[in-house]
């Protein structure tokens, strides 16, 4: 196996791992916010504001990074997912 092929496979694996970590973090966030809402520790409006603030932050990070990097694409996807979550809370 050539060095280039090994490097490419590592990049693909890192991208997949990054996406898996992002999905796990989002799932955990949803569970946390639902628990906080259910217990009355935060209001729906506070939860939506916090999530939308994070979505904006992820979108800004994605724009600041190189367009071809997997991390920037993951940040863009996270921002879109966070917006959807905020709409459905």
MIFILUM-453197 format. One record per residue: residue in three letters; x, y, z of N, C-alpha, C in turn. Coordinates in pm, whole numbers, plus 32768, in hexadecimal, padded with zeros to 4 digits. Example, Ala and Ser with C-alpha at 12.3 -4.5 7.8 and 13.67 -1.06 7.14 Angstrom:
<recs>
+------+------+------+------+------+------+------+------+------+------+
: mimi :  n.X :  n.Y :  n.Z : ca.X : ca.Y : ca.Z :  c.X :  c.Y :  c.Z :
+------+------+------+------+------+------+------+------+------+------+
:  ALA : 8527 : 7DC7 : 830C : 84CE : 7E3E : 830C : 8528 : 7EB6 : 830C :
:  SER : 8505 : 7F1F : 82C4 : 8557 : 7F96 : 82CA : 850A : 8003 : 8313 :
+------+------+------+------+------+------+------+------+------+------+
</recs>
This chain:
<recs>
+------+------+------+------+------+------+------+------+------+------+
: mimi :  n.X :  n.Y :  n.Z : ca.X : ca.Y : ca.Z :  c.X :  c.Y :  c.Z :
+------+------+------+------+------+------+------+------+------+------+
:  UNK : 8055 : 7F8A : 8000 : 8000 : 8000 : 8000 : 8059 : 807C : 8000 :
:  UNK : 8037 : 80DA : 7FAD : 808A : 8152 : 7FA3 : 806F : 81AE : 8019 :
:  UNK : 80D0 : 8205 : 8030 : 80C3 : 8267 : 809D : 804C : 82C2 : 8087 :
:  UNK : 8034 : 82EC : 800A : 7FC4 : 8344 : 7FE9 : 7F3F : 8302 : 8009 :
:  UNK : 7F34 : 8281 : 7FE9 : 7EB7 : 8238 : 8002 : 7E9E : 822B : 8098 :
:  UNK : 7F07 : 820F : 80E4 : 7EF9 : 8206 : 8175 : 7ECB : 828C : 81AE :
:  UNK : 7F08 : 82F8 : 817D : 7EE3 : 837E : 81AC : 7E51 : 839C : 818D :
:  UNK : 7E27 : 837A : 8114 : 7D9C : 8392 : 80EC : 7D3B : 8341 : 8142 :
:  UNK : 7D5B : 82C3 : 815D : 7D04 : 8270 : 81B1 : 7CFC : 82A8 : 823E :
:  UNK : 7D6C : 82DC : 8272 : 7D6B : 8319 : 82F7 : 7D13 : 8395 : 82F9 :
:  UNK : 7D1B : 83E7 : 8290 : 7CC7 : 845F : 8287 : 7C33 : 8439 : 8283 :
:  UNK : 7C13 : 83D0 : 8235 : 7B88 : 83A5 : 822B : 7B57 : 836F : 82B2 :
:  UNK : 7BAD : 8326 : 82F8 : 7B89 : 82F0 : 837A : 7B76 : 8361 : 83DE :
:  UNK : 7BCF : 83C4 : 83DD : 7BC1 : 8436 : 8438 : 7B40 : 8481 : 841C :
:  UNK : 7B1D : 8490 : 839F : 7AA1 : 84D4 : 837A : 7A28 : 8487 : 83AF :
:  UNK : 7A2B : 8404 : 83A1 : 79BD : 83B1 : 83D3 : 79B4 : 83B7 : 846B :
:  UNK : 7A27 : 83B4 : 84AB : 7A29 : 83BD : 853D : 79F6 : 8445 : 856B :
:  UNK : 7A1F : 84AF : 8528 : 79EF : 8535 : 854A : 7958 : 853D : 853F :
:  UNK : 7921 : 8505 : 84D4 : 7891 : 8507 : 84C1 : 784A : 84B7 : 852E :
:  UNK : 7883 : 8445 : 8553 : 7847 : 83F2 : 85BC : 7849 : 843B : 8642 :
:  UNK : 78B6 : 847E : 8662 : 78BE : 84CB : 86DE : 7859 : 853D : 86DE :
:  UNK : 784A : 857F : 866B : 77EA : 85EC : 8661 : 775C : 85BB : 8677 :
:  UNK : 773A : 8548 : 863A : 76B4 : 8510 : 864D : 769C : 84EA : 86DE :
:  UNK : 7701 : 84B0 : 871E : 76F4 : 848A : 87AB : 76E2 : 8505 : 8803 :
:  UNK : 772D : 856D : 87E5 : 7721 : 85E9 : 8833 : 7697 : 8627 : 8822 :
:  UNK : 7662 : 8625 : 87A9 : 75DD : 865C : 8791 : 7572 : 860C : 87D9 :
:  UNK : 757E : 8587 : 87D4 : 751D : 8533 : 881A : 7520 : 854E : 88B0 :
:  UNK : 7596 : 855C : 88E7 : 75A4 : 8579 : 8975 : 7569 : 8601 : 8997 :
:  UNK : 757F : 8661 : 8940 : 7549 : 86E8 : 8956 : 74B1 : 86E6 : 8958 :
:  UNK : 7476 : 869D : 88FB : 73E4 : 8693 : 88F6 : 73AE : 8659 : 8977 :
:  UNK : 73E9 : 85EC : 89A4 : 73BD : 85AB : 8A20 : 73CA : 860C : 8A96 :
:  UNK : 7438 : 8652 : 8A9E : 744F : 86B1 : 8B0A : 73E6 : 8720 : 8B0A :
:  UNK : 73CF : 875D : 8A95 : 736D : 87C9 : 8A8F : 72E1 : 8798 : 8AB0 :
:  UNK : 72BD : 8723 : 8A80 : 7238 : 86EE : 8AA1 : 7229 : 86D7 : 8B36 :
:  UNK : 7291 : 86A5 : 8B77 : 728B : 868F : 8C08 : 7280 : 8715 : 8C52 :
:  UNK : 72CE : 8777 : 8C28 : 72C9 : 87FB : 8C68 : 723F : 883C : 8C56 :
:  UNK : 7206 : 882D : 8BDE : 7181 : 8863 : 8BC4 : 7117 : 881D : 8C18 :
:  UNK : 7120 : 8799 : 8C1E : 70BF : 874A : 8C69 : 70C0 : 876C : 8CFE :
:  UNK : 7137 : 8784 : 8D32 : 7143 : 87A6 : 8DC0 : 7128 : 883A : 8DDC :
:  UNK : 7115 : 8887 : 8D74 : 70F8 : 8914 : 8D84 : 7170 : 8969 : 8DA9 :
:  UNK : 71E8 : 8936 : 8D91 : 7261 : 897F : 8DB4 : 7283 : 89EC : 8D4E :
:  UNK : 7255 : 89DC : 8CD3 : 7262 : 8A45 : 8C6F : 71DF : 8A4A : 8C22 :
:  UNK : 71C6 : 8ABE : 8BE5 : 714E : 8ACB : 8B94 : 716D : 8AA1 : 8B04 :
:  UNK : 7104 : 8A8B : 8AB7 : 7116 : 8A67 : 8A2C : 7160 : 8AD7 : 89E2 :
:  UNK : 713E : 8B53 : 8A01 : 717E : 8BC5 : 89BF : 7213 : 8BC9 : 89DC :
:  UNK : 7239 : 8BAD : 8A59 : 72C8 : 8BAB : 8A7B : 730F : 8B3B : 8A2F :
:  UNK : 72D1 : 8AC7 : 8A29 : 730E : 8A56 : 89E2 : 7321 : 8A76 : 894E :
:  UNK : 72BA : 8AAF : 8910 : 72C2 : 8AD3 : 8882 : 7330 : 8B3A : 886D :
:  UNK : 7339 : 8B9F : 88C3 : 73A1 : 8C06 : 88B5 : 742C : 8BC9 : 88BF :
:  UNK : 743F : 8B70 : 8920 : 74C3 : 8B30 : 8932 : 74E7 : 8ADC : 88B8 :
:  UNK : 7488 : 8A90 : 8888 : 74A3 : 8A39 : 8814 : 74BE : 8A8D : 8797 :
:  UNK : 7470 : 8AF5 : 8783 : 7487 : 8B4A : 870D : 750C : 8B94 : 8716 :
:  UNK : 7534 : 8BBD : 878E : 75B8 : 8BFB : 87A0 : 7625 : 8B99 : 8777 :
:  UNK : 7616 : 8B1C : 879D : 767A : 8AB6 : 8779 : 7678 : 8A9D : 86E2 :
:  UNK : 7602 : 8A9D : 86A6 : 75F8 : 8A8A : 8615 : 7641 : 8AFA : 85CB :
:  UNK : 762E : 8B74 : 85F9 : 7674 : 8BE6 : 85BB : 770B : 8BD5 : 85CB :
:  UNK : 7736 : 8BAC : 8641 : 77C5 : 8B96 : 865A : 77FE : 8B2D : 85FB :
:  UNK : 77B6 : 8ABF : 85EA : 77E4 : 8A54 : 858F : 77E9 : 8A86 : 84FF :
:  UNK : 7787 : 8AD4 : 84D7 : 7786 : 8B0A : 844F : 77FD : 8B67 : 8438 :
:  UNK : 781D : 8BB9 : 849B : 7890 : 8C13 : 8491 : 7911 : 8BC3 : 8489 :
:  UNK : 791C : 8B5A : 84DB : 7993 : 8B05 : 84D6 : 79A2 : 8AC5 : 844C :
:  UNK : 7934 : 8A97 : 8413 : 7939 : 8A57 : 8390 : 7969 : 8AB9 : 8326 :
:  UNK : 793A : 8B34 : 832D : 7964 : 8B99 : 82CC : 79F7 : 8BBE : 82DD :
:  UNK : 7A28 : 8BBC : 8357 : 7AB2 : 8BE1 : 8371 : 7B15 : 8B76 : 8344 :
:  UNK : 7AE7 : 8AFA : 833F : 7B3F : 8A8C : 8318 : 7B46 : 8A80 : 8280 :
:  UNK : 7BA8 : 8A34 : 8253 : 7BB3 : 8A1A : 81C3 : 7B36 : 89D3 : 8192 :
:  UNK : 7B0B : 89F5 : 811B : 7A90 : 89BB : 80E3 : 7A9C : 8924 : 80CD :
:  UNK : 7B12 : 88F2 : 80B3 : 7B23 : 8865 : 8095 : 7B36 : 880B : 810D :
:  UNK : 7B43 : 8844 : 8181 : 7B5F : 87F3 : 81F7 : 7AE2 : 87B1 : 822C :
:  UNK : 7AF0 : 8737 : 825B : 7A7F : 86EC : 8291 : 7A44 : 8731 : 830B :
:  UNK : 7A98 : 8770 : 835B : 7A69 : 87B4 : 83D3 : 7A0A : 8825 : 83B4 :
:  UNK : 7A25 : 886E : 8348 : 79CC : 88DC : 8326 : 7944 : 88A7 : 82F9 :
:  UNK : 7943 : 8839 : 82B2 : 78C5 : 87FC : 8288 : 7879 : 87C7 : 8302 :
:  UNK : 78C0 : 878D : 8360 : 787F : 875C : 83DB : 7844 : 87D0 : 8429 :
:  UNK : 788A : 8840 : 8431 : 7856 : 88B6 : 8477 : 77D8 : 88EB : 8433 :
:  UNK : 77D9 : 88EC : 83AD : 7762 : 891A : 8364 : 76EB : 88BF : 8380 :
:  UNK : 7704 : 883D : 837E : 7698 : 87DE : 839A : 7666 : 87EC : 8429 :
:  UNK : 76C1 : 87FD : 8487 : 7699 : 8811 : 8513 : 7642 : 888D : 8520 :
:  UNK : 7668 : 88F8 : 84DC : 761B : 8974 : 84E4 : 758D : 895D : 84B0 :
:  UNK : 757F : 8916 : 8442 : 74FB : 88FA : 840A : 74A9 : 88A2 : 8468 :
:  UNK : 74E8 : 883E : 84A0 : 74A2 : 87E4 : 84FD : 7476 : 8830 : 857A :
:  UNK : 74CE : 8884 : 85AE : 74AA : 88D3 : 8624 : 7432 : 892D : 8608 :
:  UNK : 742E : 8969 : 8592 : 73BC : 89BE : 856F : 733B : 896C : 856C :
:  UNK : 7342 : 88F4 : 8535 : 72CC : 889D : 8531 : 729F : 8877 : 85BE :
:  UNK : 72FE : 8859 : 8614 : 72DD : 8836 : 869E : 7298 : 88AB : 86E2 :
:  UNK : 72CE : 8922 : 86D2 : 7294 : 8998 : 8711 : 7205 : 89AF : 86E1 :
:  UNK : 71EC : 8997 : 8662 : 7164 : 89A8 : 862D : 7101 : 8947 : 8669 :
:  UNK : 7130 : 88D0 : 8693 : 70D7 : 8867 : 86C2 : 70CD : 885C : 8759 :
:  UNK : 7118 : 88AC : 87A2 : 7110 : 88A8 : 8834 : 708D : 88E0 : 8866 :
+------+------+------+------+------+------+------+------+------+------+
</recs>
